[in-house]
Amino acid sequence: MLQVPRLVQRPRSFESLCGLNPTEFMLLAEQLEPLWTHAHRTSLLREGRQRRIGAGRQFKLDVPHRLLLTLMYLRHYLPMHLLGVLFEMDAANVCRNIHALLPLLEQALPAPLRARTLNSRKVMPDDAPRRRLRTLEDVLEAFPEIADLIIDGTEQPGGQPKKKKGSGPGKKAVGRPKDQKKFFSVKKGTHTLKTQVAVTPDGLVVHLSAPAGGRTHDMKVLKQSRLLGRLPRSSRVWGDRGYTGLEKLCPEHTVIVPRMRLRGDVLSEEDRELNHQISKVRITVENVVCKLKKFRVCREFYRNNIGRHGLFWGCVAGLVNLRTMSRAPQFA
């Protein structure tokens, strides 16, 4: 079985294994300890439980090893059976440990604000304790000089969603074949899930949209992500050519997108230089997306429940923010 005390003695291997260095890992484990204790206590005191506190099966892994298990899953997206071999557990028990820790991990990390759904306009209340710089409002309050936000959409291969339980007999599975066009991306040539990422020029992820079908246009995802309503009027929004015409949607903001070449026309020298300067600013979001996709749970074929897609991305974005804040002098 993998042992945390032995692994931390090899910092480079440890960072390749879970994405954090030993110091960041131990600090995160300390913050997770009270959250896990409170969540476990709440579960034991839930209504309808018949056993006394202390009865039932005992956990094999403590919080540091459970965190190591979860980070290895996010980093390498290993099958549950393989993780079970490494930690000497059953695959079902590995699955339960990971899914129980993910919501607590998102609370402990400086995770960005993310929309739970693209259809509902109501913002879901969140009474859980939050760390500083967790929300977009916290970032703007802590760093009032930040007036720019760079947005971009990224896609991840994923299967068509299956039929939900209790949807009624005789109904076909969603996406086969009625809604398959919703998830088919012509750009990628396969079925994908699209996520919109908003970052600051310093590389801090401040907002994630809910997953959308690969066919959904970037502008439509932005409209339904409830991001524009949270931005101050003096802010500037940087986008790629997929956000052409955004200034009509939010006239109170300054929208900066590259100039498009009309059919049969040629861009002038000034327009090409302008696009080059815009690309220098937008490279930040491309680098952040690259950091997100170093965690294979955000890059490879998504094989989990689509309802947990945002939770996985929120945890990974929190890990990227943690590394950015701990290693950049302006966040120290």
C-alpha positions as CSV (number, residue, x, y, z in Angstrom):
1,M,0.0,0.0,0.0
2,L,1.2,3.5,-0.8
3,Q,2.3,5.4,2.3
4,V,2.3,9.2,2.5
5,P,5.3,9.4,4.9
6,R,7.5,7.5,2.5
7,L,6.3,9.4,-0.6
8,V,6.9,12.8,0.8
9,Q,10.6,11.9,1.1
10,R,10.7,12.1,-2.7
11,P,9.3,15.5,-3.6
12,R,9.7,15.4,-7.4
13,S,8.0,12.0,-7.6
14,F,5.3,13.0,-5.1
15,E,4.5,16.1,-7.2
16,S,4.3,14.0,-10.4
17,L,2.0,11.6,-8.6
18,C,-0.6,13.9,-7.2
19,G,0.1,17.4,-8.6
20,L,1.1,19.1,-5.4
21,N,4.4,19.3,-3.6
22,P,4.6,17.8,-0.1
23,T,4.3,21.1,1.7
24,E,1.1,22.1,-0.2
25,F,-0.3,18.6,0.3
26,M,0.2,18.6,4.1
27,L,-1.3,22.0,4.4
28,L,-4.3,20.9,2.4
29,A,-4.7,17.7,4.5
30,E,-4.7,19.8,7.6
31,Q,-7.5,22.0,6.3
32,L,-9.5,18.9,5.2
33,E,-9.3,17.2,8.6
34,P,-12.0,19.4,10.4
35,L,-14.2,19.4,7.3
36,W,-14.1,15.6,7.1
37,T,-14.7,15.3,10.9
38,H,-17.8,17.6,10.7
39,A,-19.2,15.8,7.6
40,H,-18.7,12.4,9.1
41,R,-20.3,13.5,12.4
42,T,-23.3,14.9,10.5
43,S,-23.7,11.6,8.7
44,L,-23.7,9.7,11.9
45,L,-26.4,12.0,13.4
46,R,-28.6,12.0,10.3
47,E,-32.3,11.3,10.7
48,G,-33.3,7.7,10.3
49,R,-30.0,6.2,11.3
50,Q,-30.6,3.1,13.5
51,R,-27.1,2.3,14.6
52,R,-25.3,4.0,17.5
53,I,-22.3,6.3,16.9
54,G,-19.2,4.1,16.6
55,A,-21.1,1.2,15.2
56,G,-20.7,0.0,11.7
57,R,-17.6,-0.4,9.4
58,Q,-14.5,1.6,10.2
59,F,-12.6,3.6,7.6
60,K,-9.3,2.0,6.5
61,L,-7.8,5.3,5.2
62,D,-7.1,8.4,7.2
63,V,-7.6,11.9,5.7
64,P,-4.0,12.2,4.2
65,H,-4.2,8.9,2.4
66,R,-7.8,9.6,1.3
67,L,-6.6,12.9,-0.1
68,L,-3.7,11.1,-1.9
69,L,-6.1,8.6,-3.4
70,T,-8.4,11.4,-4.7
71,L,-5.5,13.5,-6.1
72,M,-4.1,10.5,-7.9
73,Y,-7.5,9.9,-9.5
74,L,-7.8,13.5,-10.6
75,R,-4.2,13.6,-11.9
76,H,-4.0,10.3,-13.7
77,Y,-7.7,9.2,-14.0
78,L,-6.8,5.7,-13.1
79,P,-9.5,3.0,-13.1
80,M,-11.0,2.2,-9.7
81,H,-9.7,-1.3,-9.8
82,L,-6.1,-0.2,-10.3
83,L,-6.4,2.3,-7.4
84,G,-7.8,-0.5,-5.3
85,V,-4.7,-2.6,-6.0
86,L,-2.4,0.3,-5.0
87,F,-4.3,1.1,-1.7
88,E,-5.4,-2.5,-1.0
89,M,-9.1,-1.8,-1.2
90,D,-12.1,-2.9,-3.1
91,A,-13.0,-0.8,-6.2
92,A,-16.4,0.1,-4.8
93,N,-14.8,1.3,-1.6
94,V,-12.3,3.4,-3.6
95,C,-15.3,5.0,-5.5
96,R,-17.1,5.8,-2.2
97,N,-14.0,7.4,-0.7
98,I,-13.3,9.6,-3.7
99,H,-16.9,10.8,-4.2
100,A,-17.3,11.5,-0.4
101,L,-14.1,13.7,-0.4
102,L,-14.6,15.7,-3.6
103,P,-17.2,18.2,-2.2
104,L,-15.0,18.8,0.9
105,L,-11.9,19.2,-1.3
106,E,-13.7,21.9,-3.3
107,Q,-14.5,23.7,0.0
108,A,-10.9,23.6,1.2
109,L,-9.4,24.7,-2.0
110,P,-9.6,28.3,-3.5
111,A,-12.0,26.9,-6.1
112,P,-13.7,29.3,-8.5
113,L,-17.3,30.2,-8.6
114,R,-19.1,27.8,-10.9
115,A,-22.6,27.7,-12.2
116,R,-24.5,24.6,-11.2
117,T,-26.7,24.6,-14.3
118,L,-27.0,26.6,-17.5
119,N,-30.8,26.7,-17.5
120,S,-31.7,28.0,-14.1
121,R,-31.3,31.7,-13.4
122,K,-31.3,31.3,-9.7
123,V,-27.9,31.1,-7.9
124,M,-27.9,28.2,-5.6
125,P,-27.2,29.2,-2.0
126,D,-24.0,27.9,-0.6
127,D,-23.6,28.0,3.2
128,A,-20.4,26.0,3.3
129,P,-17.3,27.8,4.7
130,R,-15.3,29.4,2.0
131,R,-11.7,30.4,1.7
132,R,-10.5,33.8,0.7
133,L,-10.5,34.4,-3.1
134,R,-13.0,31.6,-3.6
135,T,-15.5,33.8,-5.5
136,L,-15.2,36.4,-8.2
137,E,-16.4,39.0,-5.7
138,D,-13.6,38.1,-3.3
139,V,-11.0,38.5,-6.1
140,L,-12.3,41.9,-7.1
141,E,-12.4,43.1,-3.5
142,A,-8.9,41.8,-2.7
143,F,-7.4,43.1,-5.9
144,P,-9.4,46.2,-7.1
145,E,-6.8,46.9,-9.7
146,I,-7.9,43.7,-11.6
147,A,-10.2,45.1,-14.3
148,D,-9.7,42.5,-17.0
149,L,-11.3,39.0,-17.4
150,I,-10.2,36.6,-20.1
151,I,-12.7,34.0,-21.2
152,D,-12.5,30.9,-23.4
153,G,-14.3,27.6,-23.9
154,T,-12.7,24.2,-23.9
155,E,-14.1,20.8,-24.7
156,Q,-13.6,17.3,-23.3
157,P,-14.6,14.1,-25.0
158,G,-17.5,12.4,-23.4
159,G,-20.2,9.9,-24.1
160,Q,-23.8,10.7,-24.7
161,P,-25.8,10.8,-21.4
162,K,-27.8,7.8,-20.5
163,K,-31.5,7.6,-19.6
164,K,-32.2,8.6,-16.1
165,K,-33.8,6.1,-13.7
166,G,-37.5,6.5,-13.4
167,S,-38.0,8.4,-16.6
168,G,-40.7,6.0,-17.7
169,P,-40.8,2.8,-19.7
170,G,-40.5,2.8,-23.4
171,K,-38.5,6.1,-23.6
172,K,-35.2,6.0,-25.5
173,A,-32.0,7.0,-23.8
174,V,-31.2,10.7,-24.0
175,G,-28.8,11.3,-26.8
176,R,-29.6,8.0,-28.7
177,P,-30.5,9.1,-31.3
178,K,-32.7,12.1,-30.6
179,D,-30.3,14.5,-28.8
180,Q,-27.0,13.2,-30.2
181,K,-26.5,16.4,-32.2
182,K,-26.5,18.4,-29.0
183,F,-23.3,16.8,-27.8
184,F,-21.6,16.3,-31.2
185,S,-18.8,18.8,-31.8
186,V,-18.0,19.4,-35.5
187,K,-14.7,21.0,-34.5
188,K,-13.5,17.9,-32.5
189,G,-15.4,15.3,-34.6
190,T,-16.8,13.5,-31.6
191,H,-19.2,13.9,-28.7
192,T,-17.9,16.4,-26.2
193,L,-18.7,18.4,-23.1
194,K,-17.9,22.1,-23.2
195,T,-16.9,24.3,-20.3
196,Q,-16.2,28.0,-20.2
197,V,-13.2,29.2,-18.2
198,A,-12.8,32.8,-17.0
199,V,-9.4,33.8,-15.6
200,T,-7.6,37.0,-14.5
201,P,-4.4,38.2,-16.3
202,D,-2.5,36.7,-13.3
203,G,-3.8,33.2,-14.2
204,L,-6.3,32.8,-11.4
205,V,-9.5,30.9,-12.4
206,V,-12.5,32.8,-11.1
207,H,-15.4,31.3,-12.9
208,L,-16.5,28.0,-14.5
209,S,-19.7,27.4,-16.4
210,A,-21.8,24.3,-16.1
211,P,-21.1,21.7,-18.8
212,A,-22.8,22.1,-22.1
213,G,-23.1,20.0,-25.2
214,G,-20.2,20.2,-27.6
215,R,-22.4,21.8,-30.3
216,T,-23.4,24.7,-28.0
217,H,-21.9,28.0,-29.2
218,D,-19.4,29.8,-26.9
219,M,-21.6,32.9,-26.9
220,K,-24.7,30.9,-25.8
221,V,-22.7,29.3,-22.9
222,L,-21.6,32.8,-21.8
223,K,-25.1,34.1,-21.9
224,Q,-26.4,31.3,-19.7
225,S,-23.4,31.2,-17.3
226,R,-24.5,34.3,-15.3
227,L,-21.0,35.6,-15.5
228,L,-21.7,39.0,-17.1
229,G,-24.1,40.1,-14.4
230,R,-21.4,39.7,-11.7
231,L,-18.8,41.8,-13.4
232,P,-18.4,45.5,-12.5
233,R,-19.3,47.9,-15.3
234,S,-15.7,49.2,-15.6
235,S,-14.3,45.7,-16.4
236,R,-12.9,44.6,-19.7
237,V,-13.8,41.2,-21.2
238,W,-11.2,39.5,-23.5
239,G,-12.4,36.8,-25.9
240,D,-11.5,35.0,-29.1
241,R,-13.3,35.2,-32.4
242,G,-16.1,33.0,-31.0
243,Y,-17.3,36.0,-29.0
244,T,-17.7,38.4,-31.9
245,G,-20.7,40.6,-31.3
246,L,-20.4,40.3,-27.5
247,E,-20.5,44.1,-27.2
248,K,-24.1,44.1,-28.2
249,L,-24.9,41.7,-25.3
250,C,-23.1,43.7,-22.6
251,P,-22.8,47.4,-23.7
252,E,-21.8,48.5,-20.2
253,H,-18.5,46.5,-20.5
254,T,-15.5,46.9,-22.7
255,V,-15.3,43.9,-25.0
256,I,-12.0,43.2,-26.8
257,V,-12.0,40.4,-29.4
258,P,-9.8,39.9,-32.5
259,R,-10.9,41.4,-35.8
260,M,-12.4,38.9,-38.2
261,R,-11.6,38.7,-41.9
262,L,-14.6,38.9,-44.1
263,R,-15.0,36.5,-46.9
264,G,-12.9,37.6,-49.9
265,D,-11.3,40.4,-47.8
266,V,-7.8,40.9,-46.4
267,L,-7.0,42.2,-42.9
268,S,-5.1,45.4,-42.8
269,E,-1.7,45.7,-41.2
270,E,-3.2,47.5,-38.2
271,D,-5.8,44.8,-37.7
272,R,-3.2,42.1,-37.8
273,E,-1.1,43.9,-35.3
274,L,-4.1,44.4,-33.0
275,N,-4.9,40.7,-33.2
276,H,-1.3,40.0,-32.3
277,Q,-1.5,42.2,-29.2
278,I,-4.8,40.6,-28.2
279,S,-3.2,37.2,-28.5
280,K,-0.5,38.3,-26.1
281,V,-3.1,38.9,-23.4
282,R,-5.3,35.9,-24.2
283,I,-2.4,33.5,-24.0
284,T,-3.0,33.5,-20.2
285,V,-6.2,31.6,-20.5
286,E,-4.6,29.1,-22.9
287,N,-1.9,28.4,-20.4
288,V,-4.5,28.0,-17.6
289,V,-6.5,25.5,-19.7
290,C,-3.2,23.6,-20.3
291,K,-2.7,23.4,-16.6
292,L,-6.2,22.2,-16.0
293,K,-5.8,19.5,-18.6
294,K,-2.6,18.2,-17.0
295,F,-5.1,16.6,-14.7
296,R,-6.4,13.8,-16.9
297,V,-9.9,13.8,-15.4
298,C,-10.3,17.1,-17.4
299,R,-8.6,15.9,-20.6
300,E,-9.4,12.2,-21.3
301,F,-12.8,10.7,-22.2
302,Y,-15.2,11.6,-19.4
303,R,-16.6,8.3,-18.0
304,N,-18.4,9.6,-14.8
305,N,-21.9,10.9,-14.2
306,I,-22.4,14.1,-16.1
307,G,-23.9,15.6,-12.9
308,R,-20.4,15.5,-11.3
309,H,-18.6,17.0,-14.2
310,G,-18.6,20.5,-12.7
311,L,-17.5,19.2,-9.3
312,F,-14.4,17.5,-10.9
313,W,-13.5,20.7,-12.8
314,G,-14.1,22.8,-9.7
315,C,-11.7,20.7,-7.7
316,V,-9.0,20.8,-10.4
317,A,-9.4,24.5,-10.9
318,G,-9.0,24.9,-7.1
319,L,-5.8,22.9,-7.3
320,V,-4.5,25.1,-10.1
321,N,-5.4,28.2,-8.1
322,L,-3.6,26.8,-5.1
323,R,-0.4,26.3,-7.0
324,T,-0.7,29.8,-8.6
325,M,-1.3,31.5,-5.3
326,S,1.5,29.7,-3.5
327,R,4.1,30.3,-6.1
328,A,3.3,33.8,-7.4
329,P,4.6,36.7,-5.3
330,Q,1.5,38.9,-5.9
331,F,-0.7,36.2,-4.1
332,A,1.7,35.6,-1.2
